[in-house]
Amino acid sequence: MIWSVWWAWVVAGLVIAIAEVLVPGFVFLGFAVGAVATGLLIWLGFEAGLPLLLVVFAVISLVFCLGMRRVFGLPGGSVKLWDRDINDN
């Protein structure tokens, strides 16, 4: 089946990465890394059915997304608040 072919996962990851370029804000980057990493695992010899491959893809994507949030997120998880306007003198 197509999900057991390593290059299909890598191509899917590259397509998702292209979508990330079109939609800024690190929305699809975790999914792209998860797909490419799953393809690399299959290339290295990891054999599994579709349900297990989807779980591996989801776990890798989640871990990468949480890592990106920790590295690139605002400190303390707070929202940037503006207390003055550029037009105020």
Buried (B, 14 or more C-beta within 10 A) or exposed (E): EEBBEBEBBBBBBBEBBEBBEEEEEBEBBBBBBBBBBBBBBBEEEBEBEEEEBEEBBEEBBEBBBEEBEEEEEEEEEEEEEEEEEEEEE
